[in-house]
Structure formats: C-alpha cells, structure tokens
Amino acid sequence: MARTTRTKQRKKRRIKKIVARYTVLIERDDETGQYCVTVPALPGCVTFGDTFEEAIANAKECIHGFLEALQKVGLPIPLEIEVTVEAERQQ
C-alpha cells in the first residue's frame, strides 16, 4: 500500500504594526555643549546631538535601529514603563 504524505502548508505570518512611544532623557554636557540622549526602556540605546533638535532626530533613528536589531536576533521588544519626570529645558 502506497504511503501518502501530506504536503506541508505554511501559514502566512501576519505582521501587526504597533506604535510604541518611548521616554527619552536628554542631558546637556556643559563641557562639550552636546546633548546626550538615553532611552530608559532600551538599555544601551544612547545617542548624542550638537543641538537639541539634532539630538531628538538622532534618538528617533537610534530607537528604530535598536528595535530592528532586537527583531533580527529574535529578542522581544521591550515596552515602555511609565515614568513621570518633570524637567525644564535649559537654554
């Protein structure tokens, strides 16, 4: 009797896009004048900028790259832990 094998049907993976917001901490270095940006929810996600606006733009790029790297190696994406901090922007 001939043995029949079932063809394996691959399930299509559905990719669900989620929007995540991360808190960034921005500190100005008085010595160099640069702005240092860290993301508490993403340990190791650190960037700099010569201006406040450049620091924010670099932070967005850094977060995107960090999350992309986590996905490539199969690690889970950390979710934001709400931290309430009040600060004033120094000029």
C-alpha positions in Angstrom: 0.0 0.0 0.0 1.4 3.3 -1.0 2.0 5.8 1.7 0.8 9.3 1.1 2.4 12.3 2.6 0.6 15.4 3.3 2.0 18.5 1.8 3.0 20.9 4.5 1.1 24.1 4.2 3.0 27.0 5.5 0.9 29.5 7.4 1.4 33.1 6.4 2.9 35.1 9.2 0.9 38.2 9.9 2.9 41.2 10.9 1.0 43.5 13.1 2.3 47.0 13.2 2.3 48.6 16.6 3.1 52.1 17.6 5.3 52.5 20.6 6.4 55.6 22.4 9.5 55.7 24.5 10.6 58.2 27.0 14.0 59.8 26.3 16.2 61.5 28.8 18.2 64.4 27.4 21.1 66.0 29.2 23.3 68.8 28.1 27.0 68.4 28.7 28.3 71.8 29.9 31.9 70.9 28.8 31.2 69.9 25.2 27.8 71.6 24.7 26.4 68.3 23.2 23.1 66.8 24.2 23.2 63.2 25.4 20.0 61.1 24.9 19.3 57.9 26.7 16.2 55.6 26.5 15.5 54.1 29.9 13.3 51.3 28.4 16.0 50.3 26.0 19.3 49.7 27.9 22.2 50.7 25.8 20.3 52.9 23.4 22.3 56.1 23.7 23.0 58.9 21.2 24.2 62.5 21.0 23.5 65.6 19.1 25.1 69.0 18.8 21.7 70.7 19.1 18.5 69.8 20.9 16.7 69.2 17.6 19.6 67.0 16.3 19.6 65.0 19.5 15.8 64.3 19.1 16.3 63.3 15.4 19.2 61.0 16.4 17.1 59.5 19.2 14.4 58.5 16.8 16.9 56.9 14.5 18.7 55.2 17.4 15.4 53.7 18.7 14.4 52.5 15.3 17.8 50.8 14.8 17.8 49.3 18.3 14.3 47.7 17.8 15.3 46.5 14.3 18.4 44.8 15.8 16.3 43.1 18.5 13.9 41.7 15.9 16.8 40.4 13.8 18.2 38.4 16.7 14.8 37.2 17.8 14.6 39.1 21.1 11.4 40.6 22.4 10.7 44.3 22.0 10.6 46.0 25.5 7.6 48.0 26.2 7.7 51.4 27.8 7.4 51.5 31.6 5.7 54.8 32.5 8.0 57.1 34.5 6.8 60.5 35.4 9.6 63.1 35.4 9.2 66.8 35.2 12.1 68.8 33.8 12.7 72.2 32.3 14.6 72.8 29.1 17.7 74.8 29.8 18.8 77.2 27.1 
